[in-house]
Structure formats: structure tokens, C-alpha cells
Amino acid sequence: MSAAPLTAIGAHWSPGTAQSRTFGRRTDEVPAARRFVREALSDHAGCMDAELLACELVTNAVQHASDATAVTVTVLRLGQLVHVDVHDDGRSNLPNWRESTGDAENGRGFQLVNEIAYRWGFLREPAGTCVWFEIAP
């Protein structure tokens, strides 16, 4: 696994601490992305939260980044802080907050990210869209 550029602005990350893996933009790749995050953070207190949120964001990219071909997940550990980037190479469909209530079966991904993550955001880049979050126990 190689180091990848990260979205954290103003931070000084050590390139050797990041793990990155690229997946096809297909539903059958979502479990593999989830396992990747679980393995990267297996001994971290925030592992389960990071795994859940990364799965939500990879699923969003698979479902909504219609012109993308790949999704790259990058996991960075800096002490107890975990930073995760989910980057797709699509150029359409910006991330979109949706209110989901009642028995709706979808539309809660960003609500989960907003509730669980220490902070999060997204960037539109020439090479696609990156949604990121941080977990801090």
C-alpha cells in the first residue's frame, strides 16, 4: 500500500503513515473497502466508527458518482486521530446532504458522518471528488 496525498489543510503528515487502496466503482467492492479500513485500524479505538463511515462514503461514490471508474480510500493515523479520504475520479454529482426521516432506507450517510466524525468535509478537485472525515476518541 502506498502513501497518498491527503486533504487535511495545514497539517504536516508523515507520508509513511498513510495506507491507500483503490477499488473499482462497483457494489461488490464495498465490502473489500470496508475490510481494508478495518485491517488498517484494527488496534485503534475508533476502528468501528471509521469502518462504518468509510463504508457509507464508498457506497455513496458507487451509487452517485456515475461517471467515476474507481474509488480510492486513504487511511492516516496520527496518534489517536484518524483521517480517512474517500476519493472518486468522477466529475459529476457533488456530494449532497439529504434529510431522511421515518422508515426511509437510504439518505442517512452524511447524517451518520456528521454525527460520528470529529470533523468532515469534501473537496471538488480536477481529478474528482474527495469526501473526508476524522475520528478522534
C-alpha positions in Angstrom: 0.0 0.0 0.0 1.4 3.4 -0.9 1.2 6.8 0.6 -1.3 9.2 -1.0 -1.8 12.9 -0.9 -4.2 13.8 1.9 -6.8 16.6 2.0 -6.1 17.9 5.5 -5.2 21.5 5.0 -2.4 23.0 7.1 -1.4 19.7 8.7 2.0 18.1 8.5 1.6 14.4 7.8 4.3 11.9 7.6 3.9 10.2 4.2 4.9 6.8 5.7 1.8 6.7 8.0 -0.9 6.6 5.3 -2.3 3.5 3.7 -4.2 3.7 0.4 -6.1 1.3 -1.8 -8.1 1.8 -5.0 -11.3 -0.1 -5.7 -13.5 -0.4 -8.7 -16.7 1.7 -8.6 -18.9 -1.4 -8.1 -21.1 -2.6 -5.3 -19.1 -5.8 -4.9 -16.1 -3.7 -4.0 -17.7 -2.1 -1.0 -17.1 -5.0 1.4 -13.4 -5.0 0.3 -13.1 -1.3 1.1 -14.7 -1.9 4.5 -12.2 -4.7 5.2 -9.3 -2.5 4.2 -10.3 0.2 6.7 -10.9 -2.5 9.4 -7.4 -4.0 8.8 -5.7 -0.6 8.7 -7.2 0.4 12.0 -7.6 -3.0 13.8 -6.0 -1.9 17.0 -7.5 1.6 17.1 -10.4 2.6 19.4 -12.1 4.4 16.5 -11.9 1.4 14.1 -15.6 0.5 14.1 -16.7 4.1 13.6 -14.1 4.7 10.8 -15.2 1.4 9.1 -18.8 2.4 9.2 -18.3 5.9 7.9 -15.9 4.8 5.1 -18.4 2.2 4.0 -21.1 4.9 3.8 -18.9 7.1 1.7 -17.7 4.4 -0.6 -21.3 3.3 -1.1 -22.2 6.9 -1.9 -19.5 7.1 -4.5 -20.6 3.8 -6.1 -24.2 4.9 -6.2 -23.9 8.6 -7.2 -20.5 9.2 -8.9 -22.0 8.0 -12.2 -19.0 8.9 -14.4 -16.4 7.5 -11.9 -14.4 4.3 -12.6 -12.6 4.0 -9.3 -12.8 4.9 -5.6 -9.6 5.3 -3.5 -9.6 5.0 0.2 -6.7 6.5 2.2 -6.4 6.0 5.9 -4.0 8.0 8.0 -3.3 7.5 11.7 -1.7 10.4 13.6 -1.6 9.3 17.3 -5.3 8.9 18.3 -6.6 10.9 15.3 -7.7 9.0 12.2 -8.1 10.8 8.9 -9.9 9.0 6.0 -10.2 10.2 2.4 -12.7 8.6 0.0 -11.8 9.9 -3.4 -13.6 9.1 -6.7 -12.4 10.0 -10.1 -15.8 11.2 -11.3 -16.6 14.8 -12.3 -20.4 14.9 -11.9 -22.7 14.9 -8.9 -21.4 16.8 -6.0 -22.0 15.3 -2.6 -25.5 16.2 -1.5 -27.0 16.3 2.0 -30.4 14.8 2.2 -32.8 14.8 5.1 -34.0 11.3 5.7 -36.8 10.6 8.3 -39.0 7.8 9.3 -38.6 4.4 7.6 -36.6 5.6 4.7 -34.0 3.0 3.7 -31.4 5.5 2.4 -30.3 9.1 2.6 -28.6 8.8 6.0 -25.0 8.5 5.0 -24.0 12.1 5.6 -26.1 12.3 8.7 -24.1 9.4 10.2 -20.8 11.1 9.1 -22.0 14.4 10.7 -23.0 12.7 14.0 -19.9 10.4 14.4 -17.0 12.2 12.8 -14.9 14.7 14.8 -15.0 16.8 11.6 -15.6 16.1 7.9 -15.9 17.8 4.5 -15.4 17.4 0.8 -13.3 18.9 -1.9 -14.0 19.0 -5.6 -10.7 18.5 -7.4 -9.7 18.4 -11.1 -9.2 14.6 -10.6 -12.6 14.0 -9.0 -14.3 14.4 -5.6 -12.8 13.7 -2.2 -15.0 13.3 0.9 -13.0 13.1 4.1 -13.6 12.6 7.8 -11.7 12.4 11.0 -12.3 10.3 14.1 -10.8 11.4 17.4 -11.6 9.3 20.5 
